[in-house]
Amino acid sequence: MAPSRIVVAVLLALGCWTLAVAADAPPAPAPIVWQKGAHATFYGGADASGTMGGACGYGNLYSAGYGSRTAALSTVLFNDGASCGQCYKIACDRKANPALCIPGVTVTVTATNFCPPNWGYPDGGWCNTVRPHFDMAQPAWEKIGVDTRNGIIPVIYQRVPCVRRGGVRFTINGHDYFNLVLVTNVAGAGSIKSMDVKSSDSADWMPMARNWGANWHSLAYLSGKSLSFRLTLTDGQTLMFSNVVPPGWTFGLTFASNLQFK
């Protein structure tokens, strides 16, 4: 074969191999997009003690593992509680007003509460029904805001995966024929799309319904039975927590799993 034909054959082979590799390669990750046009205020005091409880139902945020890096979301972000547990990376928007911002710093917060509209103002205030707004725990706000006397800063934000220590936890409240299960310490998307329960005396999964915030309920009689839960997050991840609740359980107890989302 002539040298020129050999070169052409090699180049064609390399080209085909490159196309094959490109076809098998995973898609490039989507670019990170910062959302603009939001603002942030703060509440709860310098130690965040005033942020305990809240519309997601997490109770004591320290013992639940969320600490003081939390925020209450406005209506458009809170989504009737479906956003409970989501994590947001937030930075002060220096392009909007550099005098109010600590430069080069971001803070990641967990959605644990709802910031309702204030209808004492004509448009509902900062947390009205259409404006994206974060009412942050004061220690988190102080990471990015210069002066607490100002109180309101422009911010940019993005959803990020949540990072948690240990496994997902389940706290069972309620009474016979009304099981109210609080789900906490959820990594990954942080927010739950659906939840099912299966008792030790059944082979069938029973769908649960969101009651409020991060609390899901079942109307079946489950008292004292070993329980398994199946969670699907808003990013599509699903995990099954087999027999995470042992037989003989009582209301008011928390059961920690050894499984966690990515």
N, C-alpha and C positions, 0 to 999 in steps of 0.2 A: 504493500500500500504506500502511496506517495506520502511524504512528510506532511504536506498541507492537508491531506485527507485525514491523517492521524490526529492532527491538531483540532480539526473541525469535529471529529468524532468524540474526542475528549471533552471539548467544550460543550457539546450537546449533552453528553452524559452528566457532566457537572451541573448543567442547567436543569436537567430533569431531577437530579438528586436534590438540588436546592428547592425546586418546586415541591417535591415530596415532603421535605423537612418542613417547609413553610405550611403545607396543608395539615401536617400533624401537630404543629406547634399550638399551644393553648392561646386563646385570644388575649390580646394585651389588656391589662386592667383599665377600667374606665378612669379617665382623668379626675382628679379630685377637684370638685367645684365648690367654691365658697359662696354661700348664699348671702346676699347683701340686703340692706334696707331694714334690718332689725335693730332693736334697742334693748338695753338691759338696765334694770334697777336692782335693788337688793333689799333683803328683809331678814329678820331672825336674830339680829344682834351679832356682836363680834365673835361670840362662841357658837353661833348658829343654833342655840337652844330653842329659839322661836320657830324653827322650821320643822320640829318634830310633828308626827302625825301626817296630816295632809290628805289630799284627794286620791292618792294611790293606795293608801292604807298600810304603808310600810311601818307605821308606828315610830318607835325610837330608831332614828336613822343611824345612830352610832352603833347600837347593838345589831342592827340589821346589816351593817357593813358598808353603808353608803357615806357615812361621815358628814363632812361639811361641804363637799363638792357636789352640790345639788341645785336644782332650780325648779321653780313653778313655771309652767308653760301657759301662754295665752291660748284662747279658744282654738285658733286655727292650727296650732301645733299640738295641743293636748288631745284632740280627736276623741272626745268623750271618754277618756281614760285608756284608749287603745295604745297611746304612746308611753304609758307608764313603764319605766325601766330603761327607756332609750337613752343613749349617751350622745352628747353633743360637744364638739370642740369649738370653743368660742374665743375670739380675739377682738380687742377693741379696734374699731375702724379708724385708723389714723388719717386716712384720706378724707374722711368726713370731718374730723376735728382732732388734730394731733395733740392739742393742749389737754385733752381729757384722757389720753391713753398712755399706758406703760408700753413702750415699744418692744417688739420682738418676743412677746409672751403670749401663750395661749393657756387656757384652762379647760379641762374636760369635766363636764357635770352630768349627773344622772337626773332624768325627769322623775320627780317624786311628788309633785303637787300641781295644782291648777291655780292660775292667776285669773280671776274673773274680771269681767268688765266693770268699770265704775260708772254707773249711769248717772252719777252726780255731774258728770261732764257730758256735753252734747254728743260727743262721738264715742263715749264709753271709755275714754282715757287710754293709757298706754297698753292696757291688756284688753282692748276692744276685740270684737269678734273677727276682725279681718287682719289685724296687724300681728306679724310674728314678734313675740316679745318674751324675754327671759327675766323672771324675777328671781335673781340668784341668791343663794345663801351669802351673807356678807363676806365671810372669809374667801369664798370663790371669786366674788366680784372684785375684791381688793387686789387679786392677782393681776387684773388687767386694767382697772380704773385708777386714776391718779388721786382723786379727792372725793371722799364720801360725802362732803358737803354739797357737791353737785348732784349726786344721786342718780343721774341718767346719762348713759353713754351710748353712742352708736356702736353696733357690733356687726361682725361677719361670723358665720357659723357653718358647720357641716356635721351631718350624722357620721358617727364613727362606731366601730365595734366596741362593745363593753368588755372590760377585762375584770374578772372576779377571782377571788381566792376561794378555793374549795368548791363544793358542788352546789347544785340547785337545792333550795330548801322549801319545805311545805309546812305551813301552819294551819291546823284544822280547828275551826271554830264552828259555832252553830248548835244544833241539837238533832235528835233523831228525825230523819226524813228531811233535814235541811243541813247539808254539809257545806260550809263556807271555807274554801281553801285559799289562803294567801300564798302566792308564789314569789319568792325573793331570791336574790343573789344569782340573777340570770345573766350570763355572758352573751357574746355574740350580738345579735340584734337588740337584745334586752327586753323587747316587747313581745307579748304572746298573741298569736293569731287564733289558736284553738287549743282546747284542753279536753282530755277524755280520762275517765276513771274505770278501773276494772277491779272487782272484788274477788277474793279468793274462792268464792262459791259460784263464780260465773266465768264463762269463756268469752263473754262479749264485752267489748268496750262501749261505755255509755258516754255520750257527749255531755260536757259541762257547759254552762253559760256564764259569760262575764256578768258578775253582779254589780261591782263597782271597782274602779281602779284596777289593781292587780289581784282582786278577789274573784274567784270563780265558784259557782255553786252547783250542787247536785241535789235532786229531790228524792233520791233513792234511799232505802234503809241500808246503811253501810256500817253502822256502829259495831265496833269490836272486831271487824273482819280485816284481814290483811288486804292492803290496797296497793294498786299500781297506778301510775299516772303516765299519760302520754302527752307531751307538749310539742306543738308546732309553733315556731317563731315566725315573725313577720318577714324574715328573709328566707323562709322555706325549710330551715333545719328542723328535723324532728328527732326527739329522743324518747325512749321508753324507760321509765323508772320502775323496774319490776320489784314488787313487794317492798317498796320504800317505807311503807307504813306497816309495822308488825301487828299481828293479831293482839287483841286486848287493849288497843289504844284508847285514849280518852280525849275529849275535847280540850282545846287550849294548848296542846303540845305542838312542838316544832320537830320535824323530821328532816335530817340532812342526808342528801344523797352523796354518792361519790362520783357522779356524772356531771359533766359540764359541757356547754355548747362552745363552739369555736368562734 
